[in-house]
Amino acid sequence: MVAISLTISAVLAIILGIVVLVFPKLLRWAVGLYLIIFGVLQLTGNYLSFSPF
């Protein structure tokens, strides 16, 4: 599960890096969306790996 989250974040980083190079004014939006998505993936990864047994 961790490898999938790291892969998703790596692909997002590459895509957003290209977008920022093409459209510098979108830097705030790109960073904000990246942080939100990364945070959600981190939270869901912790809850999905939890087992009560």
Biotite code that builds the C-alpha atoms (Angstrom):
import biotite.structure as struc

atoms = struc.array([
    struc.Atom([0.000, 0.000, 0.000], chain_id="A", res_id=1, res_name="MET", atom_name="CA", element="C"),
    struc.Atom([2.851, 2.380, 0.745], chain_id="A", res_id=2, res_name="VAL", atom_name="CA", element="C"),
    struc.Atom([4.443, 1.783, -2.661], chain_id="A", res_id=3, res_name="ALA", atom_name="CA", element="C"),
    struc.Atom([1.223, 2.824, -4.403], chain_id="A", res_id=4, res_name="ILE", atom_name="CA", element="C"),
    struc.Atom([1.045, 6.078, -2.438], chain_id="A", res_id=5, res_name="SER", atom_name="CA", element="C"),
    struc.Atom([4.674, 6.847, -3.181], chain_id="A", res_id=6, res_name="LEU", atom_name="CA", element="C"),
    struc.Atom([4.131, 6.127, -6.873], chain_id="A", res_id=7, res_name="THR", atom_name="CA", element="C"),
    struc.Atom([1.090, 8.398, -7.006], chain_id="A", res_id=8, res_name="ILE", atom_name="CA", element="C"),
    struc.Atom([2.926, 11.210, -5.249], chain_id="A", res_id=9, res_name="SER", atom_name="CA", element="C"),
    struc.Atom([5.927, 10.836, -7.567], chain_id="A", res_id=10, res_name="ALA", atom_name="CA", element="C"),
    struc.Atom([3.741, 11.027, -10.686], chain_id="A", res_id=11, res_name="VAL", atom_name="CA", element="C"),
    struc.Atom([1.874, 14.023, -9.266], chain_id="A", res_id=12, res_name="LEU", atom_name="CA", element="C"),
    struc.Atom([5.161, 15.752, -8.506], chain_id="A", res_id=13, res_name="ALA", atom_name="CA", element="C"),
    struc.Atom([6.367, 15.300, -12.088], chain_id="A", res_id=14, res_name="ILE", atom_name="CA", element="C"),
    struc.Atom([3.090, 16.470, -13.625], chain_id="A", res_id=15, res_name="ILE", atom_name="CA", element="C"),
    struc.Atom([2.799, 19.485, -11.340], chain_id="A", res_id=16, res_name="LEU", atom_name="CA", element="C"),
    struc.Atom([6.438, 20.369, -11.944], chain_id="A", res_id=17, res_name="GLY", atom_name="CA", element="C"),
    struc.Atom([5.821, 20.516, -15.683], chain_id="A", res_id=18, res_name="ILE", atom_name="CA", element="C"),
    struc.Atom([2.664, 22.574, -15.188], chain_id="A", res_id=19, res_name="VAL", atom_name="CA", element="C"),
    struc.Atom([4.517, 25.055, -12.966], chain_id="A", res_id=20, res_name="VAL", atom_name="CA", element="C"),
    struc.Atom([7.221, 25.447, -15.605], chain_id="A", res_id=21, res_name="LEU", atom_name="CA", element="C"),
    struc.Atom([4.613, 26.169, -18.277], chain_id="A", res_id=22, res_name="VAL", atom_name="CA", element="C"),
    struc.Atom([2.247, 28.262, -16.125], chain_id="A", res_id=23, res_name="PHE", atom_name="CA", element="C"),
    struc.Atom([4.222, 29.876, -13.244], chain_id="A", res_id=24, res_name="PRO", atom_name="CA", element="C"),
    struc.Atom([1.132, 31.623, -11.843], chain_id="A", res_id=25, res_name="LYS", atom_name="CA", element="C"),
    struc.Atom([-0.392, 28.238, -11.049], chain_id="A", res_id=26, res_name="LEU", atom_name="CA", element="C"),
    struc.Atom([2.322, 27.505, -8.498], chain_id="A", res_id=27, res_name="LEU", atom_name="CA", element="C"),
    struc.Atom([0.046, 28.253, -5.541], chain_id="A", res_id=28, res_name="ARG", atom_name="CA", element="C"),
    struc.Atom([-2.710, 26.012, -6.850], chain_id="A", res_id=29, res_name="TRP", atom_name="CA", element="C"),
    struc.Atom([-0.334, 23.218, -7.786], chain_id="A", res_id=30, res_name="ALA", atom_name="CA", element="C"),
    struc.Atom([1.349, 23.173, -4.392], chain_id="A", res_id=31, res_name="VAL", atom_name="CA", element="C"),
    struc.Atom([-1.968, 23.413, -2.574], chain_id="A", res_id=32, res_name="GLY", atom_name="CA", element="C"),
    struc.Atom([-3.543, 20.544, -4.495], chain_id="A", res_id=33, res_name="LEU", atom_name="CA", element="C"),
    struc.Atom([-0.442, 18.413, -4.122], chain_id="A", res_id=34, res_name="TYR", atom_name="CA", element="C"),
    struc.Atom([-0.384, 18.913, -0.372], chain_id="A", res_id=35, res_name="LEU", atom_name="CA", element="C"),
    struc.Atom([-4.097, 18.148, -0.036], chain_id="A", res_id=36, res_name="ILE", atom_name="CA", element="C"),
    struc.Atom([-3.860, 14.975, -2.106], chain_id="A", res_id=37, res_name="ILE", atom_name="CA", element="C"),
    struc.Atom([-0.684, 13.861, -0.335], chain_id="A", res_id=38, res_name="PHE", atom_name="CA", element="C"),
    struc.Atom([-2.280, 14.471, 3.064], chain_id="A", res_id=39, res_name="GLY", atom_name="CA", element="C"),
    struc.Atom([-5.416, 12.519, 2.151], chain_id="A", res_id=40, res_name="VAL", atom_name="CA", element="C"),
    struc.Atom([-3.322, 9.619, 0.867], chain_id="A", res_id=41, res_name="LEU", atom_name="CA", element="C"),
    struc.Atom([-1.289, 9.603, 4.067], chain_id="A", res_id=42, res_name="GLN", atom_name="CA", element="C"),
    struc.Atom([-4.384, 9.620, 6.265], chain_id="A", res_id=43, res_name="LEU", atom_name="CA", element="C"),
    struc.Atom([-6.187, 6.909, 4.327], chain_id="A", res_id=44, res_name="THR", atom_name="CA", element="C"),
    struc.Atom([-3.028, 4.811, 4.217], chain_id="A", res_id=45, res_name="GLY", atom_name="CA", element="C"),
    struc.Atom([-2.796, 4.866, 8.009], chain_id="A", res_id=46, res_name="ASN", atom_name="CA", element="C"),
    struc.Atom([-6.451, 3.984, 8.481], chain_id="A", res_id=47, res_name="TYR", atom_name="CA", element="C"),
    struc.Atom([-6.451, 1.232, 5.872], chain_id="A", res_id=48, res_name="LEU", atom_name="CA", element="C"),
    struc.Atom([-3.469, -0.525, 7.480], chain_id="A", res_id=49, res_name="SER", atom_name="CA", element="C"),
    struc.Atom([-5.184, -0.523, 10.905], chain_id="A", res_id=50, res_name="PHE", atom_name="CA", element="C"),
    struc.Atom([-6.521, -3.903, 12.000], chain_id="A", res_id=51, res_name="SER", atom_name="CA", element="C"),
    struc.Atom([-8.258, -4.376, 15.359], chain_id="A", res_id=52, res_name="PRO", atom_name="CA", element="C"),
    struc.Atom([-7.126, -8.009, 15.698], chain_id="A", res_id=53, res_name="PHE", atom_name="CA", element="C"),
])
